Amino acid sequence: MTAQTLGSRIRDKIRKSRRMVFLRDDFAALGGYDQVGRVLRQLEVQGRLVRIGKGLYAKARPNRITGKPMLAAPGGFDQAAKEALNRLGVQWEPASAEKAYQAGRTQIPARVVVRVKGPFHRQIAYGKYRLGIEQVSV
């Protein structure tokens, strides 16, 4: 039986997972904090992951036209951002513009905005996309 390197164990875990978003803590059991960080940065350089926030990574795939890494999530940044909120345990709901669109209005929301219950001060972004936050007073 051959011993696997930390990099190969992390790559296997990412490949086998159905999730699109990973927390750095997902790999804590595999190795030390600094070692895991080095492997995640390597995977970022290789284009297998993209960083969407502090300690948040999303699966990536090469763009067919440019060859640069892009989000592999079928729903794009919208899906990745909402999955990241779920993984962080944040209570959220769609913002008023998205609710109106889902209710039948014809105007499509231009950017991803969610309503967050409670304090949330993290940034979730990728490239030119940023998650907009509406605070809900409870």
Biotite code that builds the C-alpha atoms (Angstrom):
import biotite.structure as struc

atoms = struc.array([
    struc.Atom([0.000, 0.000, 0.000], chain_id="A", res_id=1, res_name="MET", atom_name="CA", element="C"),
    struc.Atom([1.472, 3.341, -1.018], chain_id="A", res_id=2, res_name="THR", atom_name="CA", element="C"),
    struc.Atom([1.339, 6.341, 1.257], chain_id="A", res_id=3, res_name="ALA", atom_name="CA", element="C"),
    struc.Atom([-0.529, 9.263, -0.251], chain_id="A", res_id=4, res_name="GLN", atom_name="CA", element="C"),
    struc.Atom([0.765, 12.781, -0.014], chain_id="A", res_id=5, res_name="THR", atom_name="CA", element="C"),
    struc.Atom([-1.335, 15.484, 1.604], chain_id="A", res_id=6, res_name="LEU", atom_name="CA", element="C"),
    struc.Atom([-1.897, 17.048, -1.807], chain_id="A", res_id=7, res_name="GLY", atom_name="CA", element="C"),
    struc.Atom([-3.270, 13.851, -3.298], chain_id="A", res_id=8, res_name="SER", atom_name="CA", element="C"),
    struc.Atom([-5.538, 13.249, -0.286], chain_id="A", res_id=9, res_name="ARG", atom_name="CA", element="C"),
    struc.Atom([-6.978, 16.770, -0.561], chain_id="A", res_id=10, res_name="ILE", atom_name="CA", element="C"),
    struc.Atom([-7.417, 16.436, -4.356], chain_id="A", res_id=11, res_name="ARG", atom_name="CA", element="C"),
    struc.Atom([-9.211, 13.104, -3.849], chain_id="A", res_id=12, res_name="ASP", atom_name="CA", element="C"),
    struc.Atom([-11.512, 14.597, -1.229], chain_id="A", res_id=13, res_name="LYS", atom_name="CA", element="C"),
    struc.Atom([-12.400, 17.498, -3.537], chain_id="A", res_id=14, res_name="ILE", atom_name="CA", element="C"),
    struc.Atom([-12.898, 15.242, -6.558], chain_id="A", res_id=15, res_name="ARG", atom_name="CA", element="C"),
    struc.Atom([-15.167, 12.796, -4.705], chain_id="A", res_id=16, res_name="LYS", atom_name="CA", element="C"),
    struc.Atom([-17.264, 15.477, -3.033], chain_id="A", res_id=17, res_name="SER", atom_name="CA", element="C"),
    struc.Atom([-20.587, 16.639, -4.457], chain_id="A", res_id=18, res_name="ARG", atom_name="CA", element="C"),
    struc.Atom([-20.089, 20.006, -2.805], chain_id="A", res_id=19, res_name="ARG", atom_name="CA", element="C"),
    struc.Atom([-18.954, 22.979, -4.826], chain_id="A", res_id=20, res_name="MET", atom_name="CA", element="C"),
    struc.Atom([-17.703, 25.052, -1.870], chain_id="A", res_id=21, res_name="VAL", atom_name="CA", element="C"),
    struc.Atom([-15.130, 24.017, 0.707], chain_id="A", res_id=22, res_name="PHE", atom_name="CA", element="C"),
    struc.Atom([-14.021, 25.509, 3.981], chain_id="A", res_id=23, res_name="LEU", atom_name="CA", element="C"),
    struc.Atom([-10.380, 25.329, 4.968], chain_id="A", res_id=24, res_name="ARG", atom_name="CA", element="C"),
    struc.Atom([-11.564, 23.438, 8.057], chain_id="A", res_id=25, res_name="ASP", atom_name="CA", element="C"),
    struc.Atom([-12.830, 20.600, 5.829], chain_id="A", res_id=26, res_name="ASP", atom_name="CA", element="C"),
    struc.Atom([-9.203, 19.535, 5.397], chain_id="A", res_id=27, res_name="PHE", atom_name="CA", element="C"),
    struc.Atom([-7.976, 20.130, 8.981], chain_id="A", res_id=28, res_name="ALA", atom_name="CA", element="C"),
    struc.Atom([-7.991, 16.418, 9.825], chain_id="A", res_id=29, res_name="ALA", atom_name="CA", element="C"),
    struc.Atom([-5.673, 15.665, 6.894], chain_id="A", res_id=30, res_name="LEU", atom_name="CA", element="C"),
    struc.Atom([-2.742, 17.845, 7.931], chain_id="A", res_id=31, res_name="GLY", atom_name="CA", element="C"),
    struc.Atom([-1.449, 20.907, 9.737], chain_id="A", res_id=32, res_name="GLY", atom_name="CA", element="C"),
    struc.Atom([-2.810, 24.407, 9.179], chain_id="A", res_id=33, res_name="TYR", atom_name="CA", element="C"),
    struc.Atom([0.203, 25.634, 7.195], chain_id="A", res_id=34, res_name="ASP", atom_name="CA", element="C"),
    struc.Atom([0.480, 22.431, 5.149], chain_id="A", res_id=35, res_name="GLN", atom_name="CA", element="C"),
    struc.Atom([-3.189, 22.557, 4.170], chain_id="A", res_id=36, res_name="VAL", atom_name="CA", element="C"),
    struc.Atom([-2.823, 26.230, 3.250], chain_id="A", res_id=37, res_name="GLY", atom_name="CA", element="C"),
    struc.Atom([0.131, 25.471, 0.967], chain_id="A", res_id=38, res_name="ARG", atom_name="CA", element="C"),
    struc.Atom([-1.778, 22.692, -0.808], chain_id="A", res_id=39, res_name="VAL", atom_name="CA", element="C"),
    struc.Atom([-4.870, 24.887, -1.258], chain_id="A", res_id=40, res_name="LEU", atom_name="CA", element="C"),
    struc.Atom([-2.713, 27.678, -2.750], chain_id="A", res_id=41, res_name="ARG", atom_name="CA", element="C"),
    struc.Atom([-1.126, 25.106, -5.092], chain_id="A", res_id=42, res_name="GLN", atom_name="CA", element="C"),
    struc.Atom([-4.563, 23.925, -6.209], chain_id="A", res_id=43, res_name="LEU", atom_name="CA", element="C"),
    struc.Atom([-5.508, 27.550, -6.790], chain_id="A", res_id=44, res_name="GLU", atom_name="CA", element="C"),
    struc.Atom([-2.455, 28.089, -9.005], chain_id="A", res_id=45, res_name="VAL", atom_name="CA", element="C"),
    struc.Atom([-3.239, 24.864, -10.899], chain_id="A", res_id=46, res_name="GLN", atom_name="CA", element="C"),
    struc.Atom([-6.787, 26.113, -11.531], chain_id="A", res_id=47, res_name="GLY", atom_name="CA", element="C"),
    struc.Atom([-8.591, 23.352, -9.620], chain_id="A", res_id=48, res_name="ARG", atom_name="CA", element="C"),
    struc.Atom([-9.903, 25.718, -6.917], chain_id="A", res_id=49, res_name="LEU", atom_name="CA", element="C"),
    struc.Atom([-10.729, 29.410, -6.727], chain_id="A", res_id=50, res_name="VAL", atom_name="CA", element="C"),
    struc.Atom([-10.776, 31.438, -3.535], chain_id="A", res_id=51, res_name="ARG", atom_name="CA", element="C"),
    struc.Atom([-14.096, 33.156, -2.940], chain_id="A", res_id=52, res_name="ILE", atom_name="CA", element="C"),
    struc.Atom([-13.504, 34.405, 0.593], chain_id="A", res_id=53, res_name="GLY", atom_name="CA", element="C"),
    struc.Atom([-11.339, 34.032, 3.652], chain_id="A", res_id=54, res_name="LYS", atom_name="CA", element="C"),
    struc.Atom([-11.071, 30.277, 4.159], chain_id="A", res_id=55, res_name="GLY", atom_name="CA", element="C"),
    struc.Atom([-13.632, 29.634, 1.380], chain_id="A", res_id=56, res_name="LEU", atom_name="CA", element="C"),
    struc.Atom([-12.766, 27.806, -1.817], chain_id="A", res_id=57, res_name="TYR", atom_name="CA", element="C"),
    struc.Atom([-14.914, 26.680, -4.745], chain_id="A", res_id=58, res_name="ALA", atom_name="CA", element="C"),
    struc.Atom([-14.314, 24.012, -7.373], chain_id="A", res_id=59, res_name="LYS", atom_name="CA", element="C"),
    struc.Atom([-13.005, 25.413, -10.636], chain_id="A", res_id=60, res_name="ALA", atom_name="CA", element="C"),
    struc.Atom([-12.683, 24.295, -14.218], chain_id="A", res_id=61, res_name="ARG", atom_name="CA", element="C"),
    struc.Atom([-10.887, 25.864, -17.183], chain_id="A", res_id=62, res_name="PRO", atom_name="CA", element="C"),
    struc.Atom([-12.881, 28.238, -19.360], chain_id="A", res_id=63, res_name="ASN", atom_name="CA", element="C"),
    struc.Atom([-13.209, 26.799, -22.869], chain_id="A", res_id=64, res_name="ARG", atom_name="CA", element="C"),
    struc.Atom([-12.416, 30.106, -24.536], chain_id="A", res_id=65, res_name="ILE", atom_name="CA", element="C"),
    struc.Atom([-9.765, 31.724, -22.348], chain_id="A", res_id=66, res_name="THR", atom_name="CA", element="C"),
    struc.Atom([-8.391, 28.670, -20.556], chain_id="A", res_id=67, res_name="GLY", atom_name="CA", element="C"),
    struc.Atom([-8.482, 30.586, -17.255], chain_id="A", res_id=68, res_name="LYS", atom_name="CA", element="C"),
    struc.Atom([-10.110, 29.008, -14.185], chain_id="A", res_id=69, res_name="PRO", atom_name="CA", element="C"),
    struc.Atom([-13.793, 29.688, -13.609], chain_id="A", res_id=70, res_name="MET", atom_name="CA", element="C"),
    struc.Atom([-16.357, 28.463, -11.106], chain_id="A", res_id=71, res_name="LEU", atom_name="CA", element="C"),
    struc.Atom([-17.448, 24.910, -11.801], chain_id="A", res_id=72, res_name="ALA", atom_name="CA", element="C"),
    struc.Atom([-20.838, 25.350, -10.096], chain_id="A", res_id=73, res_name="ALA", atom_name="CA", element="C"),
    struc.Atom([-23.672, 25.003, -12.647], chain_id="A", res_id=74, res_name="PRO", atom_name="CA", element="C"),
    struc.Atom([-25.372, 28.085, -11.175], chain_id="A", res_id=75, res_name="GLY", atom_name="CA", element="C"),
    struc.Atom([-22.170, 30.136, -11.294], chain_id="A", res_id=76, res_name="GLY", atom_name="CA", element="C"),
    struc.Atom([-21.334, 32.664, -8.597], chain_id="A", res_id=77, res_name="PHE", atom_name="CA", element="C"),
    struc.Atom([-24.960, 32.790, -7.418], chain_id="A", res_id=78, res_name="ASP", atom_name="CA", element="C"),
    struc.Atom([-24.956, 29.100, -6.480], chain_id="A", res_id=79, res_name="GLN", atom_name="CA", element="C"),
    struc.Atom([-21.435, 29.173, -5.007], chain_id="A", res_id=80, res_name="ALA", atom_name="CA", element="C"),
    struc.Atom([-22.163, 32.212, -2.815], chain_id="A", res_id=81, res_name="ALA", atom_name="CA", element="C"),
    struc.Atom([-25.384, 30.743, -1.429], chain_id="A", res_id=82, res_name="LYS", atom_name="CA", element="C"),
    struc.Atom([-23.722, 27.393, -0.779], chain_id="A", res_id=83, res_name="GLU", atom_name="CA", element="C"),
    struc.Atom([-20.914, 29.238, 1.038], chain_id="A", res_id=84, res_name="ALA", atom_name="CA", element="C"),
    struc.Atom([-23.475, 30.948, 3.283], chain_id="A", res_id=85, res_name="LEU", atom_name="CA", element="C"),
    struc.Atom([-25.039, 27.570, 4.054], chain_id="A", res_id=86, res_name="ASN", atom_name="CA", element="C"),
    struc.Atom([-21.642, 26.030, 4.797], chain_id="A", res_id=87, res_name="ARG", atom_name="CA", element="C"),
    struc.Atom([-20.867, 28.919, 7.176], chain_id="A", res_id=88, res_name="LEU", atom_name="CA", element="C"),
    struc.Atom([-24.168, 28.358, 8.997], chain_id="A", res_id=89, res_name="GLY", atom_name="CA", element="C"),
    struc.Atom([-25.548, 31.797, 8.158], chain_id="A", res_id=90, res_name="VAL", atom_name="CA", element="C"),
    struc.Atom([-29.322, 32.268, 8.192], chain_id="A", res_id=91, res_name="GLN", atom_name="CA", element="C"),
    struc.Atom([-30.263, 33.988, 4.950], chain_id="A", res_id=92, res_name="TRP", atom_name="CA", element="C"),
    struc.Atom([-33.129, 34.452, 2.531], chain_id="A", res_id=93, res_name="GLU", atom_name="CA", element="C"),
    struc.Atom([-33.373, 35.851, -0.999], chain_id="A", res_id=94, res_name="PRO", atom_name="CA", element="C"),
    struc.Atom([-33.464, 39.640, -1.239], chain_id="A", res_id=95, res_name="ALA", atom_name="CA", element="C"),
    struc.Atom([-36.607, 41.495, -2.270], chain_id="A", res_id=96, res_name="SER", atom_name="CA", element="C"),
    struc.Atom([-35.610, 41.732, -5.967], chain_id="A", res_id=97, res_name="ALA", atom_name="CA", element="C"),
    struc.Atom([-35.106, 37.968, -6.247], chain_id="A", res_id=98, res_name="GLU", atom_name="CA", element="C"),
    struc.Atom([-38.353, 37.253, -4.382], chain_id="A", res_id=99, res_name="LYS", atom_name="CA", element="C"),
    struc.Atom([-40.217, 39.518, -6.802], chain_id="A", res_id=100, res_name="ALA", atom_name="CA", element="C"),
    struc.Atom([-38.659, 37.723, -9.781], chain_id="A", res_id=101, res_name="TYR", atom_name="CA", element="C"),
    struc.Atom([-39.607, 34.323, -8.351], chain_id="A", res_id=102, res_name="GLN", atom_name="CA", element="C"),
    struc.Atom([-43.145, 35.602, -7.802], chain_id="A", res_id=103, res_name="ALA", atom_name="CA", element="C"),
    struc.Atom([-43.528, 36.339, -11.512], chain_id="A", res_id=104, res_name="GLY", atom_name="CA", element="C"),
    struc.Atom([-42.152, 39.821, -12.148], chain_id="A", res_id=105, res_name="ARG", atom_name="CA", element="C"),
    struc.Atom([-40.162, 40.062, -15.356], chain_id="A", res_id=106, res_name="THR", atom_name="CA", element="C"),
    struc.Atom([-37.181, 42.090, -14.162], chain_id="A", res_id=107, res_name="GLN", atom_name="CA", element="C"),
    struc.Atom([-34.201, 39.815, -13.561], chain_id="A", res_id=108, res_name="ILE", atom_name="CA", element="C"),
    struc.Atom([-32.010, 40.792, -10.591], chain_id="A", res_id=109, res_name="PRO", atom_name="CA", element="C"),
    struc.Atom([-28.704, 42.187, -11.872], chain_id="A", res_id=110, res_name="ALA", atom_name="CA", element="C"),
    struc.Atom([-26.531, 40.957, -9.028], chain_id="A", res_id=111, res_name="ARG", atom_name="CA", element="C"),
    struc.Atom([-26.607, 38.461, -6.189], chain_id="A", res_id=112, res_name="VAL", atom_name="CA", element="C"),
    struc.Atom([-28.045, 40.000, -3.032], chain_id="A", res_id=113, res_name="VAL", atom_name="CA", element="C"),
    struc.Atom([-29.288, 38.136, 0.030], chain_id="A", res_id=114, res_name="VAL", atom_name="CA", element="C"),
    struc.Atom([-30.888, 39.163, 3.305], chain_id="A", res_id=115, res_name="ARG", atom_name="CA", element="C"),
    struc.Atom([-28.903, 37.972, 6.314], chain_id="A", res_id=116, res_name="VAL", atom_name="CA", element="C"),
    struc.Atom([-30.367, 37.515, 9.765], chain_id="A", res_id=117, res_name="LYS", atom_name="CA", element="C"),
    struc.Atom([-27.869, 38.558, 12.408], chain_id="A", res_id=118, res_name="GLY", atom_name="CA", element="C"),
    struc.Atom([-24.338, 39.869, 12.084], chain_id="A", res_id=119, res_name="PRO", atom_name="CA", element="C"),
    struc.Atom([-22.324, 38.879, 9.026], chain_id="A", res_id=120, res_name="PHE", atom_name="CA", element="C"),
    struc.Atom([-19.191, 40.761, 8.051], chain_id="A", res_id=121, res_name="HIS", atom_name="CA", element="C"),
    struc.Atom([-17.379, 38.445, 5.627], chain_id="A", res_id=122, res_name="ARG", atom_name="CA", element="C"),
    struc.Atom([-16.829, 39.193, 1.975], chain_id="A", res_id=123, res_name="GLN", atom_name="CA", element="C"),
    struc.Atom([-17.734, 36.573, -0.586], chain_id="A", res_id=124, res_name="ILE", atom_name="CA", element="C"),
    struc.Atom([-16.476, 37.473, -4.046], chain_id="A", res_id=125, res_name="ALA", atom_name="CA", element="C"),
    struc.Atom([-14.944, 36.069, -7.193], chain_id="A", res_id=126, res_name="TYR", atom_name="CA", element="C"),
    struc.Atom([-13.507, 38.274, -9.919], chain_id="A", res_id=127, res_name="GLY", atom_name="CA", element="C"),
    struc.Atom([-15.972, 41.060, -10.646], chain_id="A", res_id=128, res_name="LYS", atom_name="CA", element="C"),
    struc.Atom([-18.806, 39.361, -8.727], chain_id="A", res_id=129, res_name="TYR", atom_name="CA", element="C"),
    struc.Atom([-19.553, 40.309, -5.113], chain_id="A", res_id=130, res_name="ARG", atom_name="CA", element="C"),
    struc.Atom([-22.263, 39.022, -2.827], chain_id="A", res_id=131, res_name="LEU", atom_name="CA", element="C"),
    struc.Atom([-24.482, 41.894, -1.719], chain_id="A", res_id=132, res_name="GLY", atom_name="CA", element="C"),
    struc.Atom([-25.788, 41.734, 1.834], chain_id="A", res_id=133, res_name="ILE", atom_name="CA", element="C"),
    struc.Atom([-28.997, 43.259, 3.204], chain_id="A", res_id=134, res_name="GLU", atom_name="CA", element="C"),
    struc.Atom([-29.092, 43.150, 6.995], chain_id="A", res_id=135, res_name="GLN", atom_name="CA", element="C"),
    struc.Atom([-32.389, 42.111, 8.561], chain_id="A", res_id=136, res_name="VAL", atom_name="CA", element="C"),
    struc.Atom([-33.143, 43.614, 11.934], chain_id="A", res_id=137, res_name="SER", atom_name="CA", element="C"),
    struc.Atom([-34.483, 40.822, 14.128], chain_id="A", res_id=138, res_name="VAL", atom_name="CA", element="C"),
])
